[in-house]
Amino acid sequence: MRLRLPRFTLQTRFTLVAAGAVAATALAITAVAFFAIRTDLEGQLRQQLAERATTVQHLAREYRGHLPAGWVPPHSNRFGVSTPYTQVITATGEVWAPQGDVSLLTPDPEDIGVAAGRHASFYDDSRVGGVPAVVYTTPLAPGLAVMLAAPLDATDVQVASVGATLAALSVIGIMIATVLGWAVARAGLAPVARLASVAEQVTATGDAGRRVEVARSDELGRLATSFNSMLSALQRSLAAQRQLVSDASHELRTPLASLTVNVDLLADDPGMSDAERAEVLARVVDQVAELSRLVASVTELARGEPPKRSQDEVRLDEVTSAAVDAARRDWPHMTFIADLGSGVVEGNADRLRIAIRNLLDNAAKFGPPAGPVEVRLADGELTVRDHGPGIDQNDLPYVFDRFYRSLSARAVPGSGLGLAVARDVAHGYSGTIAAERAPGGGTLIRLSLPVRPVSADLALPEPADVTLPDGLTPADLASTTPAR
């Protein structure tokens, strides 16, 4: 059977820790003070015995070492009053005690040894008449020693009184520390409580627009600021997700409706001529291809933050060459002119190919029917230029936004996602992408990625084939290709 421990809140834990720390400190201080006071009082008592012994020794000097048998200093039989009890012992163990007190203090061998000169003076704890006492034995004369005793009961009473006072003060201190610890923990953890409350509200309602008030600059303030930043990022992510779903559903509605019409037309008109049927089927194939591209772009954008790139070495020139070859197959009437330098980037070849292919498709759609589309790669910068009408200056800031279609581009098939995908890929590789109006007309898009030189163990690719349109010479290419 497992023992279930009680669950304490963080505030309760802080309060218990504060109370425990104060209790431990108070206990240590009380113990030290108790023993210090007891030692001091016993020291005073021993000093009193030593002073009384000095007085007795002064009286004994009057007899010049020949004390009469049975001599006892005056005021020796007042044990426990004000003067220490005093008796004299001989080296043979005989006791000279006040009348009636012979058995009050019995000497032991050590005391007799002091009288015989074999031991020095010493203090000892004993009992006199059943009362705890301090006994001091010191030489008095040749063959004699004096024993002095003072009760400890008064000292014990004083020590007990001091101990009780210290204990009471410790209890009061612990209670005050507990209350103060609770108040400090409540005030200090208030931001954490507010943070937890906001987190619970966000979890319950799904509203990431709530925020925690930040009015401090300590660790809790930084925690609240970080939590607010996390909520802001979550809010942006949720907004982008909703916008993506809304835009995707809007963009998918039109091609799906057109595809449905054409499929219904094929199903409802079995007597359609072969030429009409071929035309409708061609439209269906184009619409399915358009839907496939749209779904692929939406899937790419739905990833949100780009995933961690693999550590594979990707030849950027090879990826670009493959994308150019694919574009030539899909755009057979378009001329693509490629001038590709070498370079290696660590990443995912498929994502890079998608981004570059989107740039090529964009240039092919908006350029002249026969092109050319000029592709140049040098020092990690890929430029793609078409010779179409170019992008209006007012549209340049928005061409990389998702589903953005300028007024002049709405007659051209597309979803407005290609450049958005290219931008996300570029940012995922810590690169940049920009669009500008090319000198002489057309659009120039620059994609810059952090590349490094090709390592020696990577084979160099074959030079890219350059296909020139009719009437265009290499000199013309040099004059029309934009400078970096």
C-alpha atoms as one frame of an Amber mdcrd trajectory, in Angstrom:
protein
   0.000   0.000   0.000   1.467   3.311  -1.068   1.479   6.148   1.436  -0.132
   9.264   0.009   1.581  12.424   1.189  -0.510  15.562   1.577  -0.263  18.018
  -1.300   0.764  21.495  -0.246   0.500  24.612  -2.342   3.633  26.549  -3.152
   2.557  29.275  -0.729   2.120  26.718   2.077   5.513  25.244   1.304   7.183
  28.639   1.464   5.412  29.355   4.763   6.487  26.023   6.245  10.056  26.526
   5.044  10.180  30.016   6.591   8.697  28.766   9.874  11.048  25.775   9.934
  14.084  27.952   9.259  13.130  30.366  12.044  12.362  27.462  14.394  15.736
  25.860  13.731  17.500  29.191  14.222  15.566  29.945  17.400  16.295  26.475
  18.779  19.997  26.865  18.078  20.101  30.349  19.655  18.111  29.161  22.672
  20.388  26.157  23.208  23.550  28.277  22.909  22.124  30.963  25.206  20.951
  28.360  27.720  24.355  26.691  27.995  26.154  30.040  27.973  24.042  31.381
  30.847  24.381  28.128  32.822  28.144  28.147  32.334  28.334  31.782  33.398
  26.281  31.201  36.554  28.352  28.160  37.480  31.465  30.205  36.829  30.234
  32.877  39.218  29.522  30.189  41.830  33.015  28.743  41.467  34.487  32.219
  41.734  32.573  32.670  44.976  34.011  29.392  46.319  37.528  30.471  45.316
  37.129  33.806  47.106  35.848  32.057  50.244  38.816  29.648  50.049  41.202
  32.619  49.899  39.559  34.067  53.018  39.909  30.741  54.874  43.560  30.456
  53.847  44.172  33.986  55.160  42.637  33.030  58.529  44.736  29.855  58.683
  47.994  31.816  58.268  47.465  33.341  61.705  48.324  29.919  63.198  51.608
  29.773  61.213  50.898  26.261  59.948  49.928  24.799  63.315  46.150  24.691
  63.196  44.540  23.269  66.311  42.786  19.944  65.844  39.130  20.354  64.908
  39.594  23.952  63.733  36.817  25.172  61.470  36.564  28.648  59.956  33.748
  30.780  61.319  30.403  30.769  59.518  31.067  27.354  58.020  27.812  25.615
  58.842  25.489  27.731  56.745  25.214  25.557  53.609  22.685  26.883  51.178
  22.248  30.283  52.830  24.794  32.902  51.790  28.232  31.597  52.840  29.583
  28.352  51.299  29.709  25.386  53.636  33.336  24.809  54.762  35.185  21.909
  56.414  38.821  20.891  56.853  40.229  17.430  56.124  43.558  15.885  57.039
  45.919  13.742  55.017  44.655  10.715  56.955  41.018  11.367  55.936  39.877
  12.901  59.239  37.128  15.504  58.861  37.042  18.720  60.941  33.442  19.836
  60.381  31.146  22.247  62.148  29.332  20.713  65.094  26.567  18.395  63.880
  27.705  18.410  60.225  30.367  15.678  60.297  28.559  13.526  57.732  27.358
  16.397  55.526  30.287  16.238  53.079  32.324  13.032  52.885  35.813  13.370
  51.325  36.912  10.982  48.616  40.506   9.833  47.818  41.080  12.797  45.495
  40.181  15.230  48.302  42.532  13.391  50.704  45.211  13.529  47.991  44.962
  17.348  47.972  45.506  17.403  51.767  48.502  15.077  51.377  49.943  17.288
  48.637  49.533  14.698  45.882  46.829  16.592  43.883  46.192  20.193  42.984
  43.025  22.110  43.748  39.934  21.014  41.780  36.190  21.511  41.435  33.710
  18.667  41.556  29.936  18.270  41.253  28.507  16.390  44.224  25.511  16.259
  46.491  25.496  17.814  49.938  22.622  16.749  52.129  20.846  15.470  49.027
  21.194  18.844  47.269  23.260  19.208  44.063  26.331  21.292  44.845  29.715
  22.430  43.568  32.605  21.357  45.813  35.999  23.066  45.767  38.967  21.352
  47.419  42.228  23.298  47.881  45.326  22.997  50.180  45.126  24.825  53.486
  48.288  23.930  55.395  50.777  21.061  55.385  48.706  17.886  55.737  45.456
  19.818  55.586  42.958  20.834  52.894  39.775  22.818  52.952  36.562  21.707
  51.201  33.960  24.341  50.283  30.472  23.553  48.930  27.746  25.766  47.470
  24.303  24.542  46.350  23.335  24.533  42.658  19.585  24.682  43.192  19.461
  28.484  42.990  21.540  28.372  39.808  19.281  25.704  38.345  16.237  27.828
  39.149  17.767  30.822  37.405  18.790  28.722  34.398  15.303  27.178  34.184
  13.744  30.635  34.334  15.999  31.905  31.579  15.296  28.777  29.522  11.544
  29.215  29.898  11.830  32.847  28.841  13.915  31.929  25.795  11.487  29.155
  24.868   8.522  31.511  25.102  10.326  34.091  22.978  11.199  31.376  20.444
   7.578  30.267  20.171   6.451  33.851  19.699   9.188  34.380  17.101   8.154
  31.233  15.213   4.525  32.338  15.188   5.463  35.795  13.931   7.779  34.272
  11.318   4.989  31.951  10.160   2.561  34.836   9.719   5.171  37.002   7.995
   6.282  34.060   5.823   2.698  33.460   4.770   2.226  37.152   3.939   5.521
  37.379   2.038   4.800  34.156   0.138   1.301  35.389  -0.718   2.634  38.715
  -2.003   5.633  37.190  -3.768   3.650  34.442  -5.461   0.759  36.666  -6.498
   2.176  36.984 -10.066   2.450  33.199 -10.261  -1.175  32.875  -9.132  -2.254
  35.402 -11.774  -0.196  33.555 -14.380  -1.807  30.248 -13.415  -5.247  31.870
 -13.557  -4.610  33.242 -17.054  -3.253  29.864 -18.190  -6.368  28.114 -16.860
  -8.624  30.642 -18.604  -6.763  30.223 -21.895  -7.032  26.444 -21.560 -10.739
  26.596 -20.755 -11.759  29.196 -23.363  -9.088  28.814 -26.046  -8.709  32.618
 -26.034  -4.995  33.394 -26.342  -5.646  37.134 -26.188  -5.427  37.316 -22.391
  -2.311  38.711 -20.754  -0.678  38.802 -17.312  -0.027  42.213 -15.792   3.705
  42.854 -15.414   4.656  45.475 -12.820   8.026  44.207 -11.662  11.460  43.509
 -13.131  12.593  40.554 -11.016  12.558  36.858 -11.927   8.769  36.633 -11.575
   8.398  39.703 -13.776  10.568  38.120 -16.437   8.524  34.923 -16.137   5.302
  36.869 -16.680   6.846  38.709 -19.650   7.970  35.429 -21.196   4.504  33.964
 -20.617   2.909  36.967 -22.348   5.333  36.554 -25.258   4.365  32.886 -25.482
   0.679  33.837 -25.520   1.364  36.398 -28.259   3.131  33.760 -30.341   0.257
  31.343 -29.713  -2.266  34.007 -30.690  -0.390  34.743 -33.919  -0.147  31.029
 -34.661  -3.871  30.497 -34.072  -4.731  33.542 -36.180  -2.475  32.316 -38.980
  -4.017  28.867 -38.745  -7.541  30.248 -38.949  -6.555  32.545 -41.811  -4.892
  29.666 -43.625  -7.961  27.460 -43.253 -10.249  30.285 -44.333  -8.135  31.214
 -47.347  -7.560  27.614 -48.348 -11.270  26.837 -48.203 -11.971  29.937 -50.281
  -9.320  29.100 -52.868 -10.380  25.460 -53.075 -14.034  26.330 -53.557 -13.663
  27.753 -57.072 -11.605  24.952 -58.710 -13.722  22.318 -56.957 -16.910  23.926
 -58.247 -15.513  24.117 -61.780 -14.281  20.531 -61.574 -17.713  19.415 -60.382
 -19.395  21.186 -63.288 -17.129  19.547 -65.852 -17.511  16.092 -64.293 -21.284
  16.519 -64.195 -21.189  17.615 -67.815 -19.342  14.434 -68.777 -21.772  12.293
 -66.784 -24.999  13.976 -67.920 -24.226  14.248 -71.663 -23.301  10.804 -73.010
 -23.864  12.014 -76.568 -21.070  14.573 -76.397 -18.786  14.581 -79.436 -15.244
  13.306 -79.138 -13.799  16.788 -79.610 -16.021  18.270 -76.896 -15.316  15.350
 -74.589 -11.560  15.761 -75.145 -11.850  19.473 -74.390 -13.781  18.848 -71.176
 -11.347  16.115 -70.113  -8.442  18.459 -70.753 -10.099  21.033 -68.508 -10.621
  18.354 -65.831  -6.969  17.342 -66.002  -5.864  20.985 -65.700  -8.180  21.565
 -62.751  -6.979  18.407 -60.980  -3.371  19.538 -61.535  -4.251  22.988 -60.178
  -5.883  21.403 -57.129  -2.821  19.233 -56.569  -0.525  22.249 -56.666  -2.829
  24.173 -54.354  -3.024  21.300 -51.857   0.767  20.877 -51.958   1.292  24.585
 -51.285  -1.256  24.620 -48.456   0.394  21.540 -46.930   3.797  23.234 -47.125
   2.481  26.393 -45.466   0.506  24.454 -42.836   3.760  23.272 -41.310   4.016
  26.652 -39.582   7.568  27.090 -38.351   9.956  25.264 -40.673  11.134  21.942
 -39.269  14.675  21.429 -38.177  16.813  21.101 -41.256  18.692  17.913 -41.840
  22.445  18.024 -41.892  22.721  16.666 -45.453  24.930  18.590 -47.848  22.752
  19.787 -50.715  24.267  21.046 -53.960  22.227  24.174 -54.579  23.272  24.223
 -58.258  22.074  20.627 -58.729  18.731  21.361 -57.045  18.291  24.453 -59.209
  19.215  22.523 -62.354  16.647  19.831 -61.535  13.984  22.495 -60.948  14.834
  24.138 -64.290  14.569  20.786 -66.097  11.151  20.156 -64.539   9.979  23.648
 -65.516  11.093  23.063 -69.120   8.965  19.927 -69.232   5.899  21.673 -67.819
   6.371  24.839 -69.886   7.515  23.446 -73.265   7.016  26.732 -75.109   8.983
  28.767 -72.529  12.733  29.340 -72.819  14.721  28.950 -69.591  18.288  30.278
 -69.582  20.364  28.940 -66.685  23.762  30.191 -65.520  24.508  28.203 -62.365
  27.533  28.571 -60.122  28.381  26.050 -57.434  27.490  26.111 -53.752  26.492
  23.825 -50.902  23.797  24.396 -48.290  22.887  22.140 -45.373  19.223  21.307
 -45.587  16.444  19.443 -47.331  16.686  19.185 -51.117  12.924  18.654 -51.589
  11.944  21.870 -49.824  14.556  23.860 -51.726  13.375  22.366 -55.016   9.760
  23.330 -54.238  10.750  26.920 -53.466  12.889  27.294 -56.613  10.246  25.635
 -58.778   7.641  28.094 -57.471   9.861  30.989 -58.538  10.270  29.489 -62.013
   6.519  28.841 -62.390   5.775  32.392 -61.289   8.179  33.802 -63.895   6.762
  31.522 -66.606   3.166  32.539 -65.843   3.779  36.273 -65.922   6.442  36.436
 -68.635   5.958  36.497 -72.409   4.677  33.201 -73.907   8.110  32.311 -75.289
  10.191  33.802 -72.512  12.938  33.943 -71.779  13.197  33.228 -68.042  16.731
  33.902 -66.872  18.062  31.913 -63.916  21.401  32.775 -62.360  23.123  31.314
 -59.284  26.285  32.879 -57.857  27.676  33.151 -54.319  24.523  31.788 -52.730
  22.159  34.203 -54.494  19.638  32.808 -56.969  18.004  35.345 -59.290  14.990
  34.586 -61.474  13.944  37.180 -64.029  11.073  37.300 -66.457  10.399  39.829
 -69.213   6.734  40.358 -68.528   4.949  43.551 -67.508   6.520  43.447 -64.040
   4.946  43.952 -60.619   3.255  47.223 -59.850   5.142  49.299 -57.301   2.152
  49.275 -54.942   1.972  45.460 -55.033   5.672  44.778 -54.274   5.288  44.775
 -50.441   2.540  42.121 -50.623   3.627  39.653 -53.314   4.965  37.179 -50.702
   1.757  37.209 -48.623  -0.374  34.105 -48.689  -3.132  34.105 -51.342  -2.286
  37.648 -52.430  -3.294  38.288 -56.027  -2.885  41.714 -57.580  -5.621  43.041
 -59.846  -3.487  42.503 -62.936  -2.702  38.898 -61.935  -6.198  37.650 -61.205
  -6.730  36.640 -64.828  -3.739  34.282 -64.581  -4.350  30.822 -63.058  -2.831
  30.349 -59.620  -3.510  30.375 -55.905  -1.166  33.061 -54.652   0.756  30.564
 -52.517   3.901  29.914 -54.553   5.875  32.975 -53.457   4.626  32.555 -49.857
   6.073  29.038 -49.812   9.371  30.318 -51.229   9.525  32.984 -48.536   8.907
  30.477 -45.739  11.626  28.186 -47.073  14.078  31.088 -47.355  13.401  32.207
 -43.801  13.723  28.609 -42.597  17.299  28.590 -43.903  18.122  32.027 -42.412
  18.032  33.432 -45.941  16.254  36.323 -47.603  13.982  36.746 -50.596  12.917
  39.945 -52.346  11.116  41.005 -55.496  11.878  44.102 -57.571  11.177  45.598
 -60.939  13.939  44.604 -63.352  15.731  47.213 -65.477  14.155  47.212 -68.916
  10.935  45.584 -67.730   9.893  42.401 -66.041  10.279  41.108 -62.495  13.484
  40.089 -60.732  13.319  37.885 -57.631  16.419  37.379 -55.480  16.721  34.364
 -53.185  19.813  34.469 -50.931  20.873  31.466 -48.873  23.899  30.866 -46.581
  26.105  28.632 -48.735  29.662  27.423 -48.479  32.081  26.256 -51.160  31.754
  22.768 -52.583  33.931  20.289 -50.683  36.561  18.306 -52.591  34.727  14.988
 -52.145  31.621  16.234 -53.971  31.704  15.683 -57.697  31.291  18.725 -59.878
  28.095  18.715 -61.962  28.093  18.829 -65.670  27.732  22.353 -67.082  24.050
  23.250 -67.385  22.673  23.236 -70.891  21.786  26.704 -72.046  18.970  26.889
 -74.566  18.715  30.239 -76.334  15.539  31.374 -78.059  15.559  32.040 -81.755
  17.456  35.210 -82.571  19.049  35.561 -79.097  22.855  35.425 -78.901  25.140
  35.005 -75.860  25.987  38.688 -76.148  22.293  39.529 -75.850  22.096  37.307
 -72.759  24.968  39.151 -71.133  23.228  42.457 -71.699  19.802  41.343 -70.439
  20.837  39.284 -67.391  20.575  41.570 -64.336  23.729  42.383 -62.436  24.025
  41.328 -58.797
